[in-house]
Amino acid sequence: MKDEQTKLPEGELFDVILEDVETGIRPRKVKAVEKKSSERGGGWQFASVAGQVGFDIALPMVLGLVGGVKLDERWGTRPKATLLLFGLGCVISCASLIRIVRDALNSR
């Protein structure tokens, strides 16, 4: 066996520290541990996603209701435009929610 000391670079992690000359085992690098909180953005990212979900769900439905009421007043078709535009707002909200969930699942 050799009495030589191999200097290891600082900051690198190894899962085998000793070198065995007879078997040829040498140190190998281990993946560095990443910080989870800085990668995901912490609580602010979750607050942002919650705000985005609320905004993307409520806005199309509210705009559909307001626009439908205005069109019904103008055309004299009391509930038809309101129901049609509200339904369209619900469909847009569902599509937006599906997109947000897919993005969240793909980012993991």
LINHU-V913463 format. One record per pair of residues at least 24 apart in sequence whose ideal C-beta (glycine too) atoms are under 6 Angstrom apart, sorted by the first residue. I is the first residue (numbers start at 0). J is the second residue. Records with the same first field share a line. If there is no record, write none. Layout:
# LINHU-V913463
I->J ; J
This chain:
# LINHU-V913463
52->99
55->95
56->92
59->88 ; 91 ; 92
60->88 ; 92
63->87 ; 88
